[in-house]
Amino acid sequence: MGKRAALATYDKEFSFVSPVVKYLLFLFNLIFWMISLVLMSIGIYARMMKHAEAAMACLAVDPAILLLIVGVLMFFITFCGCVGSLRENICLLQTFCIFLTIIFLLQLAAGVLGFVFSDKARNKVSEFINNAIVHYRDDIDLQNLIDFGQKEFSCCGGVTYTDWSQNMYFNCTTDNRSRERCSVPFSCCLLSKDEAVINTMCGQGMQELPFLQAGAFIHTNGCIDKLVNWIHSNLFMLGGIALGLAIPQLVGILLSQILINQIKDQIELQNYNLQHRTDPWQ
Protein backbone atom coordinates (compact mmCIF):
# COMPACT_ATOMS: atom_id res chain seq x y z
CA MET A 1 0.00 0.00 0.00
CA GLY A 2 2.88 2.38 0.72
CA LYS A 3 4.11 2.37 -2.90
CA ARG A 4 0.58 2.68 -4.27
CA ALA A 5 -0.10 5.60 -1.95
CA ALA A 6 3.13 7.27 -2.97
CA LEU A 7 2.24 6.98 -6.65
CA ALA A 8 -1.36 8.07 -6.04
CA THR A 9 -0.26 11.32 -4.43
CA TYR A 10 0.68 12.61 -7.87
CA ASP A 11 -2.97 12.35 -9.00
CA LYS A 12 -5.33 14.30 -6.77
CA GLU A 13 -8.38 12.82 -8.51
CA PHE A 14 -7.25 9.24 -7.99
CA SER A 15 -9.50 6.97 -5.92
CA PHE A 16 -9.26 3.30 -5.05
CA VAL A 17 -13.09 3.12 -4.81
CA SER A 18 -14.47 1.85 -8.10
CA PRO A 19 -17.72 3.59 -9.17
CA VAL A 20 -18.74 0.39 -10.96
CA VAL A 21 -18.55 -1.71 -7.79
CA LYS A 22 -20.10 1.05 -5.68
CA TYR A 23 -23.19 1.66 -7.83
CA LEU A 24 -23.58 -1.99 -8.80
CA LEU A 25 -23.87 -2.84 -5.10
CA PHE A 26 -26.27 0.07 -4.62
CA LEU A 27 -28.55 -1.09 -7.48
CA PHE A 28 -28.35 -4.67 -6.22
CA ASN A 29 -29.59 -3.58 -2.79
CA LEU A 30 -32.13 -1.11 -4.20
CA ILE A 31 -33.91 -3.89 -6.11
CA PHE A 32 -34.21 -6.13 -3.04
CA TRP A 33 -35.10 -3.10 -0.88
CA MET A 34 -38.13 -2.45 -3.11
CA ILE A 35 -39.04 -6.15 -2.96
CA SER A 36 -38.93 -5.95 0.85
CA LEU A 37 -41.37 -3.01 0.78
CA VAL A 38 -43.77 -5.05 -1.36
CA LEU A 39 -43.53 -8.03 1.02
CA MET A 40 -44.16 -5.84 4.07
CA SER A 41 -47.11 -4.11 2.37
CA ILE A 42 -48.72 -7.45 1.50
CA GLY A 43 -48.08 -8.77 5.01
CA ILE A 44 -49.54 -5.66 6.70
CA TYR A 45 -52.58 -5.65 4.41
CA ALA A 46 -53.26 -9.36 5.00
CA ARG A 47 -52.79 -8.89 8.73
CA MET A 48 -55.22 -5.96 8.93
CA MET A 49 -57.87 -7.84 6.97
CA LYS A 50 -58.07 -10.57 9.62
CA HIS A 51 -59.93 -10.68 12.91
CA ALA A 52 -57.60 -10.34 15.90
CA GLU A 53 -58.84 -13.60 17.45
CA ALA A 54 -58.14 -15.59 14.31
CA ALA A 55 -54.71 -14.03 13.87
CA MET A 56 -53.63 -14.77 17.44
CA ALA A 57 -54.98 -18.33 17.27
CA CYS A 58 -52.78 -19.19 14.31
CA LEU A 59 -49.76 -16.96 14.87
CA ALA A 60 -47.19 -19.75 14.42
CA VAL A 61 -48.30 -20.64 10.89
CA ASP A 62 -49.65 -17.28 9.70
CA PRO A 63 -48.38 -16.50 6.16
CA ALA A 64 -48.88 -12.76 6.77
CA ILE A 65 -46.55 -12.87 9.78
CA LEU A 66 -43.95 -14.79 7.74
CA LEU A 67 -44.13 -12.15 5.00
CA LEU A 68 -43.71 -9.37 7.57
CA ILE A 69 -40.69 -11.03 9.20
CA VAL A 70 -38.97 -11.68 5.86
CA GLY A 71 -39.83 -8.18 4.62
CA VAL A 72 -38.55 -6.38 7.74
CA LEU A 73 -35.33 -8.41 7.81
CA MET A 74 -34.73 -7.82 4.10
CA PHE A 75 -35.52 -4.11 4.51
CA PHE A 76 -32.95 -3.69 7.29
CA ILE A 77 -30.21 -5.61 5.47
CA THR A 78 -30.71 -3.90 2.10
CA PHE A 79 -30.97 -0.49 3.80
CA CYS A 80 -27.52 -1.06 5.27
CA GLY A 81 -26.26 -2.10 1.84
CA CYS A 82 -27.81 0.90 0.02
CA VAL A 83 -26.67 3.59 2.45
CA GLY A 84 -23.33 1.88 3.11
CA SER A 85 -22.44 1.75 -0.58
CA LEU A 86 -23.56 5.33 -1.33
CA ARG A 87 -21.90 6.85 1.74
CA GLU A 88 -18.92 4.47 1.58
CA ASN A 89 -19.60 3.58 5.20
CA ILE A 90 -17.54 0.58 6.30
CA CYS A 91 -19.67 -0.06 9.40
CA LEU A 92 -22.92 -0.37 7.42
CA LEU A 93 -21.26 -2.44 4.70
CA GLN A 94 -19.82 -4.83 7.28
CA THR A 95 -23.25 -5.12 8.92
CA PHE A 96 -24.75 -5.92 5.50
CA CYS A 97 -22.05 -8.46 4.74
CA ILE A 98 -22.26 -10.17 8.16
CA PHE A 99 -26.06 -10.53 8.07
CA LEU A 100 -25.98 -11.82 4.50
CA THR A 101 -23.28 -14.34 5.42
CA ILE A 102 -25.26 -15.51 8.48
CA ILE A 103 -28.42 -15.98 6.38
CA PHE A 104 -26.49 -17.89 3.72
CA LEU A 105 -24.90 -20.19 6.33
CA LEU A 106 -28.27 -20.76 8.04
CA GLN A 107 -29.83 -21.72 4.71
CA LEU A 108 -26.94 -24.05 3.98
CA ALA A 109 -27.14 -25.62 7.45
CA ALA A 110 -30.94 -26.02 7.17
CA GLY A 111 -30.53 -27.80 3.83
CA VAL A 112 -27.84 -30.16 5.15
CA LEU A 113 -29.73 -30.88 8.38
CA GLY A 114 -32.93 -31.46 6.41
CA PHE A 115 -31.21 -34.25 4.45
CA VAL A 116 -29.30 -35.70 7.42
CA PHE A 117 -32.26 -35.63 9.82
CA SER A 118 -35.00 -36.30 7.28
CA ASP A 119 -37.12 -38.17 9.86
CA LYS A 120 -37.16 -35.22 12.26
CA ALA A 121 -37.87 -32.87 9.36
CA ARG A 122 -40.81 -35.09 8.43
CA ASN A 123 -42.10 -34.91 12.02
CA LYS A 124 -41.88 -31.11 11.92
CA VAL A 125 -43.83 -31.05 8.65
CA SER A 126 -46.43 -33.37 10.22
CA GLU A 127 -46.70 -31.08 13.24
CA PHE A 128 -47.10 -28.04 10.97
CA ILE A 129 -49.83 -29.68 8.87
CA ASN A 130 -51.74 -30.94 11.91
CA ASN A 131 -51.61 -27.49 13.49
CA ALA A 132 -52.81 -25.99 10.21
CA ILE A 133 -55.73 -28.43 10.12
CA VAL A 134 -56.76 -27.39 13.64
CA HIS A 135 -56.84 -23.70 12.63
CA TYR A 136 -58.25 -24.26 9.13
CA ARG A 137 -61.36 -22.14 9.65
CA ASP A 138 -59.60 -19.50 11.77
CA ASP A 139 -57.38 -18.00 9.10
CA ILE A 140 -58.43 -17.34 5.49
CA ASP A 141 -54.84 -17.26 4.15
CA LEU A 142 -54.05 -20.57 5.81
CA GLN A 143 -57.32 -22.03 4.52
CA ASN A 144 -56.46 -21.03 0.96
CA LEU A 145 -52.93 -22.44 1.38
CA ILE A 146 -54.24 -25.82 2.60
CA ASP A 147 -56.87 -25.99 -0.15
CA PHE A 148 -54.22 -25.21 -2.76
CA GLY A 149 -51.91 -27.91 -1.36
CA GLN A 150 -54.63 -30.56 -1.25
CA LYS A 151 -55.71 -29.78 -4.82
CA GLU A 152 -52.14 -29.62 -6.14
CA PHE A 153 -50.99 -32.89 -4.52
CA SER A 154 -54.37 -34.68 -4.74
CA CYS A 155 -54.36 -35.46 -1.03
CA CYS A 156 -56.46 -34.98 2.08
CA GLY A 157 -55.29 -34.40 5.66
CA GLY A 158 -51.86 -35.14 7.08
CA VAL A 159 -51.62 -38.94 7.03
CA THR A 160 -55.17 -39.74 5.93
CA TYR A 161 -58.53 -38.02 5.37
CA THR A 162 -59.72 -38.76 8.93
CA ASP A 163 -57.10 -36.30 10.26
CA TRP A 164 -59.70 -33.60 9.61
CA SER A 165 -61.44 -34.80 12.75
CA GLN A 166 -58.82 -32.72 14.63
CA ASN A 167 -60.65 -29.59 13.48
CA MET A 168 -63.52 -28.53 15.74
CA TYR A 169 -65.88 -28.03 12.80
CA PHE A 170 -65.06 -31.32 11.05
CA ASN A 171 -64.74 -33.31 14.29
CA CYS A 172 -66.56 -36.63 14.08
CA THR A 173 -67.57 -37.02 17.74
CA THR A 174 -71.28 -37.34 18.59
CA ASP A 175 -71.38 -34.12 20.62
CA ASN A 176 -70.24 -32.00 17.64
CA ARG A 177 -73.28 -30.11 16.31
CA SER A 178 -71.50 -28.42 13.42
CA ARG A 179 -73.04 -28.79 9.96
CA GLU A 180 -69.60 -29.94 8.79
CA ARG A 181 -69.42 -32.81 11.30
CA CYS A 182 -67.51 -35.81 9.88
CA SER A 183 -66.85 -33.88 6.65
CA VAL A 184 -63.70 -32.85 4.81
CA PRO A 185 -62.99 -29.64 2.82
CA PHE A 186 -64.11 -29.59 -0.82
CA SER A 187 -60.42 -29.44 -1.84
CA CYS A 188 -60.25 -33.15 -0.89
CA CYS A 189 -62.89 -34.12 -3.45
CA LEU A 190 -62.35 -35.94 -6.73
CA LEU A 191 -63.50 -33.32 -9.21
CA SER A 192 -64.65 -34.15 -12.71
CA LYS A 193 -63.44 -31.99 -15.57
CA ASP A 194 -66.99 -32.00 -16.96
CA GLU A 195 -68.43 -30.27 -13.88
CA ALA A 196 -69.16 -26.62 -14.64
CA VAL A 197 -70.01 -25.78 -11.02
CA ILE A 198 -67.94 -27.11 -8.08
CA ASN A 199 -69.99 -28.78 -5.38
CA THR A 200 -68.44 -27.36 -2.20
CA MET A 201 -70.44 -29.86 -0.09
CA CYS A 202 -68.94 -32.90 -1.82
CA GLY A 203 -66.96 -33.80 1.31
CA GLN A 204 -70.04 -34.03 3.53
CA GLY A 205 -69.92 -37.01 5.92
CA MET A 206 -66.88 -38.59 4.24
CA GLN A 207 -65.12 -39.41 7.52
CA GLU A 208 -67.90 -41.85 8.37
CA LEU A 209 -67.19 -43.90 5.25
CA PRO A 210 -64.56 -46.69 5.15
CA PHE A 211 -61.27 -46.01 3.34
CA LEU A 212 -62.14 -47.78 0.08
CA GLN A 213 -65.68 -46.43 -0.06
CA ALA A 214 -64.54 -42.86 0.64
CA GLY A 215 -61.92 -43.22 -2.11
CA ALA A 216 -64.71 -43.13 -4.71
CA PHE A 217 -65.50 -39.52 -3.74
CA ILE A 218 -62.38 -37.94 -2.19
CA HIS A 219 -58.61 -38.28 -2.04
CA THR A 220 -57.96 -40.54 0.94
CA ASN A 221 -54.15 -40.43 1.06
CA GLY A 222 -52.49 -37.83 3.29
CA CYS A 223 -50.45 -34.86 2.12
CA ILE A 224 -47.29 -35.68 4.09
CA ASP A 225 -46.34 -38.72 1.98
CA LYS A 226 -47.33 -36.90 -1.21
CA LEU A 227 -45.17 -33.92 -0.25
CA VAL A 228 -42.16 -36.12 0.62
CA ASN A 229 -42.50 -38.02 -2.68
CA TRP A 230 -42.76 -34.74 -4.59
CA ILE A 231 -39.57 -33.45 -2.95
CA HIS A 232 -37.70 -36.65 -3.84
CA SER A 233 -38.93 -36.42 -7.44
CA ASN A 234 -37.93 -32.76 -7.82
CA LEU A 235 -34.55 -32.61 -6.09
CA PHE A 236 -32.84 -31.09 -9.14
CA MET A 237 -35.46 -28.36 -9.44
CA LEU A 238 -35.25 -27.60 -5.70
CA GLY A 239 -31.47 -27.55 -5.97
CA GLY A 240 -31.76 -25.03 -8.82
CA ILE A 241 -34.06 -22.84 -6.71
CA ALA A 242 -31.65 -23.04 -3.78
CA LEU A 243 -28.78 -22.10 -6.10
CA GLY A 244 -30.83 -19.21 -7.48
CA LEU A 245 -31.34 -17.92 -3.93
CA ALA A 246 -27.69 -18.43 -3.00
CA ILE A 247 -26.12 -16.68 -6.01
CA PRO A 248 -27.51 -13.17 -5.23
CA GLN A 249 -26.37 -13.55 -1.62
CA LEU A 250 -22.86 -14.58 -2.67
CA VAL A 251 -22.74 -11.70 -5.18
CA GLY A 252 -23.77 -9.27 -2.44
CA ILE A 253 -21.13 -10.63 -0.06
CA LEU A 254 -18.42 -10.46 -2.75
CA LEU A 255 -19.27 -6.91 -3.88
CA SER A 256 -19.47 -5.62 -0.30
CA GLN A 257 -16.08 -7.14 0.58
CA ILE A 258 -14.49 -5.65 -2.54
CA LEU A 259 -15.93 -2.23 -1.74
CA ILE A 260 -14.86 -2.44 1.93
CA ASN A 261 -11.27 -3.21 0.89
CA GLN A 262 -11.31 -0.36 -1.63
CA ILE A 263 -12.60 2.09 1.00
CA LYS A 264 -9.89 0.97 3.43
CA ASP A 265 -7.24 1.55 0.75
CA GLN A 266 -8.72 4.99 0.06
CA ILE A 267 -8.65 5.89 3.76
CA GLU A 268 -5.04 4.76 3.94
CA LEU A 269 -4.24 6.88 0.89
CA GLN A 270 -5.86 9.94 2.46
CA ASN A 271 -3.94 9.41 5.69
CA TYR A 272 -0.72 9.03 3.71
CA ASN A 273 -1.39 12.28 1.82
CA LEU A 274 -2.16 14.12 5.06
CA GLN A 275 1.12 12.97 6.58
CA HIS A 276 3.18 13.92 3.53
CA ARG A 277 1.41 16.96 2.11
CA THR A 278 4.11 19.33 3.45
CA ASP A 279 6.74 17.46 1.50
CA PRO A 280 5.29 15.48 -1.45
CA TRP A 281 8.76 13.98 -2.29
CA GLN A 282 9.01 12.03 0.94
DOZAPA-292580 format. One record per residue (C-alpha): residue in one letter; x, y, z. Coordinates in Angstrom, 3 decimals. Layout:
N
a:X:Y:Z
...
//
This chain:
282
m:0.000:0.000:0.000
g:2.884:2.376:0.722
k:4.109:2.366:-2.896
r:0.582:2.682:-4.271
a:-0.099:5.596:-1.947
a:3.128:7.269:-2.968
l:2.240:6.981:-6.652
a:-1.362:8.069:-6.042
t:-0.257:11.322:-4.435
y:0.680:12.605:-7.866
d:-2.974:12.353:-8.999
k:-5.326:14.299:-6.767
e:-8.385:12.819:-8.512
f:-7.253:9.236:-7.990
s:-9.503:6.971:-5.918
f:-9.257:3.296:-5.045
v:-13.086:3.124:-4.810
s:-14.471:1.847:-8.103
p:-17.718:3.590:-9.173
v:-18.744:0.390:-10.965
v:-18.549:-1.708:-7.788
k:-20.103:1.050:-5.683
y:-23.188:1.662:-7.832
l:-23.578:-1.986:-8.805
l:-23.867:-2.843:-5.101
f:-26.269:0.069:-4.622
l:-28.552:-1.088:-7.478
f:-28.345:-4.668:-6.220
n:-29.595:-3.582:-2.793
l:-32.131:-1.114:-4.196
i:-33.911:-3.892:-6.107
f:-34.206:-6.130:-3.038
w:-35.104:-3.103:-0.876
m:-38.128:-2.453:-3.106
i:-39.041:-6.146:-2.962
s:-38.926:-5.952:0.848
l:-41.369:-3.007:0.781
v:-43.771:-5.053:-1.360
l:-43.531:-8.030:1.024
m:-44.160:-5.838:4.070
s:-47.107:-4.113:2.367
i:-48.724:-7.452:1.496
g:-48.077:-8.769:5.006
i:-49.539:-5.663:6.699
y:-52.584:-5.653:4.412
a:-53.260:-9.362:4.996
r:-52.788:-8.890:8.731
m:-55.220:-5.965:8.927
m:-57.868:-7.838:6.970
k:-58.070:-10.571:9.623
h:-59.933:-10.677:12.914
a:-57.597:-10.343:15.899
e:-58.837:-13.599:17.449
a:-58.143:-15.595:14.305
a:-54.712:-14.031:13.868
m:-53.628:-14.772:17.436
a:-54.983:-18.326:17.274
c:-52.781:-19.192:14.306
l:-49.759:-16.957:14.872
a:-47.190:-19.748:14.419
v:-48.304:-20.642:10.889
d:-49.649:-17.282:9.702
p:-48.377:-16.504:6.161
a:-48.885:-12.763:6.773
i:-46.545:-12.873:9.782
l:-43.955:-14.789:7.744
l:-44.126:-12.148:4.999
l:-43.709:-9.370:7.568
i:-40.691:-11.029:9.199
v:-38.967:-11.679:5.864
g:-39.834:-8.178:4.621
v:-38.555:-6.376:7.744
l:-35.332:-8.407:7.807
m:-34.726:-7.824:4.098
f:-35.524:-4.107:4.506
f:-32.947:-3.689:7.289
i:-30.208:-5.613:5.472
t:-30.705:-3.899:2.099
f:-30.975:-0.489:3.802
c:-27.518:-1.063:5.271
g:-26.263:-2.098:1.845
c:-27.809:0.898:0.023
v:-26.673:3.587:2.446
g:-23.333:1.883:3.113
s:-22.441:1.747:-0.581
l:-23.559:5.327:-1.331
r:-21.902:6.847:1.741
e:-18.924:4.471:1.578
n:-19.601:3.581:5.203
i:-17.536:0.582:6.304
c:-19.674:-0.064:9.404
l:-22.919:-0.365:7.422
l:-21.259:-2.439:4.698
q:-19.816:-4.827:7.279
t:-23.251:-5.118:8.917
f:-24.750:-5.915:5.503
c:-22.049:-8.462:4.737
i:-22.263:-10.172:8.159
f:-26.056:-10.526:8.066
l:-25.981:-11.820:4.498
t:-23.278:-14.344:5.422
i:-25.257:-15.514:8.478
i:-28.425:-15.981:6.381
f:-26.486:-17.887:3.716
l:-24.896:-20.188:6.332
l:-28.271:-20.759:8.036
q:-29.835:-21.724:4.713
l:-26.939:-24.050:3.983
a:-27.142:-25.617:7.454
a:-30.935:-26.020:7.166
g:-30.528:-27.804:3.828
v:-27.836:-30.164:5.150
l:-29.733:-30.878:8.384
g:-32.933:-31.455:6.409
f:-31.214:-34.246:4.449
v:-29.305:-35.703:7.416
f:-32.257:-35.633:9.817
s:-35.004:-36.295:7.283
d:-37.124:-38.172:9.858
k:-37.157:-35.222:12.256
a:-37.872:-32.875:9.360
r:-40.813:-35.092:8.435
n:-42.101:-34.906:12.015
k:-41.880:-31.105:11.916
v:-43.829:-31.048:8.648
s:-46.432:-33.367:10.219
e:-46.698:-31.078:13.236
f:-47.104:-28.043:10.975
i:-49.829:-29.682:8.866
n:-51.744:-30.943:11.914
n:-51.611:-27.486:13.486
a:-52.807:-25.985:10.207
i:-55.729:-28.433:10.117
v:-56.762:-27.391:13.639
h:-56.845:-23.699:12.630
y:-58.246:-24.262:9.128
r:-61.360:-22.135:9.645
d:-59.603:-19.498:11.772
d:-57.375:-18.004:9.095
i:-58.426:-17.338:5.492
d:-54.838:-17.263:4.155
l:-54.052:-20.574:5.812
q:-57.315:-22.029:4.521
n:-56.458:-21.031:0.961
l:-52.932:-22.440:1.376
i:-54.244:-25.818:2.604
d:-56.870:-25.990:-0.150
f:-54.219:-25.206:-2.765
g:-51.910:-27.909:-1.361
q:-54.627:-30.557:-1.253
k:-55.715:-29.784:-4.825
e:-52.141:-29.624:-6.144
f:-50.993:-32.888:-4.520
s:-54.370:-34.680:-4.737
c:-54.364:-35.462:-1.030
c:-56.463:-34.978:2.081
g:-55.290:-34.399:5.658
g:-51.864:-35.142:7.080
v:-51.620:-38.944:7.029
t:-55.167:-39.735:5.925
y:-58.528:-38.023:5.370
t:-59.724:-38.758:8.929
d:-57.100:-36.301:10.258
w:-59.701:-33.600:9.608
s:-61.440:-34.801:12.749
q:-58.820:-32.719:14.630
n:-60.647:-29.586:13.476
m:-63.523:-28.530:15.739
y:-65.879:-28.028:12.796
f:-65.059:-31.320:11.050
n:-64.742:-33.311:14.293
c:-66.558:-36.631:14.083
t:-67.570:-37.020:17.743
t:-71.277:-37.336:18.586
d:-71.380:-34.120:20.622
n:-70.244:-32.004:17.641
r:-73.277:-30.109:16.313
s:-71.500:-28.424:13.421
r:-73.038:-28.790:9.958
e:-69.603:-29.943:8.787
r:-69.424:-32.806:11.302
c:-67.505:-35.805:9.885
s:-66.853:-33.883:6.654
v:-63.697:-32.849:4.814
p:-62.987:-29.635:2.821
f:-64.109:-29.589:-0.819
s:-60.424:-29.444:-1.835
c:-60.246:-33.152:-0.892
c:-62.892:-34.116:-3.451
l:-62.354:-35.943:-6.733
l:-63.497:-33.318:-9.214
s:-64.655:-34.152:-12.706
k:-63.444:-31.985:-15.569
d:-66.989:-32.005:-16.955
e:-68.427:-30.269:-13.883
a:-69.156:-26.624:-14.643
v:-70.007:-25.782:-11.018
i:-67.941:-27.113:-8.085
n:-69.993:-28.777:-5.379
t:-68.436:-27.359:-2.198
m:-70.440:-29.855:-0.093
c:-68.942:-32.903:-1.820
g:-66.958:-33.796:1.314
q:-70.042:-34.031:3.530
g:-69.919:-37.015:5.916
m:-66.880:-38.594:4.241
q:-65.117:-39.407:7.521
e:-67.902:-41.850:8.371
l:-67.187:-43.905:5.251
p:-64.558:-46.692:5.145
f:-61.275:-46.012:3.343
l:-62.143:-47.780:0.078
q:-65.677:-46.431:-0.062
a:-64.542:-42.855:0.641
g:-61.923:-43.218:-2.107
a:-64.710:-43.132:-4.710
f:-65.503:-39.520:-3.739
i:-62.384:-37.940:-2.192
h:-58.605:-38.279:-2.042
t:-57.962:-40.541:0.938
n:-54.147:-40.427:1.061
g:-52.494:-37.827:3.289
c:-50.451:-34.861:2.116
i:-47.288:-35.682:4.093
d:-46.336:-38.718:1.978
k:-47.330:-36.899:-1.209
l:-45.169:-33.918:-0.251
v:-42.163:-36.116:0.617
n:-42.498:-38.018:-2.684
w:-42.764:-34.736:-4.593
i:-39.567:-33.449:-2.946
h:-37.695:-36.649:-3.839
s:-38.932:-36.416:-7.435
n:-37.927:-32.761:-7.823
l:-34.552:-32.612:-6.089
f:-32.839:-31.091:-9.142
m:-35.458:-28.357:-9.436
l:-35.252:-27.603:-5.700
g:-31.466:-27.546:-5.971
g:-31.764:-25.035:-8.820
i:-34.062:-22.840:-6.712
a:-31.646:-23.038:-3.780
l:-28.778:-22.097:-6.096
g:-30.833:-19.213:-7.480
l:-31.337:-17.916:-3.929
a:-27.689:-18.432:-2.999
i:-26.116:-16.684:-6.009
p:-27.513:-13.166:-5.230
q:-26.369:-13.553:-1.622
l:-22.863:-14.581:-2.672
v:-22.743:-11.703:-5.183
g:-23.772:-9.269:-2.435
i:-21.135:-10.631:-0.058
l:-18.420:-10.463:-2.749
l:-19.270:-6.908:-3.878
s:-19.468:-5.620:-0.298
q:-16.081:-7.138:0.580
i:-14.485:-5.653:-2.542
l:-15.934:-2.227:-1.739
i:-14.858:-2.443:1.926
n:-11.265:-3.211:0.889
q:-11.309:-0.358:-1.631
i:-12.598:2.090:0.996
k:-9.894:0.970:3.428
d:-7.240:1.549:0.752
q:-8.724:4.990:0.058
i:-8.648:5.885:3.759
e:-5.038:4.763:3.943
l:-4.243:6.876:0.893
q:-5.861:9.940:2.458
n:-3.938:9.411:5.693
y:-0.720:9.032:3.706
n:-1.391:12.279:1.822
l:-2.159:14.124:5.059
q:1.117:12.967:6.578
h:3.182:13.923:3.530
r:1.407:16.958:2.113
t:4.109:19.327:3.455
d:6.743:17.459:1.503
p:5.292:15.482:-1.446
w:8.757:13.981:-2.290
q:9.010:12.029:0.944
//
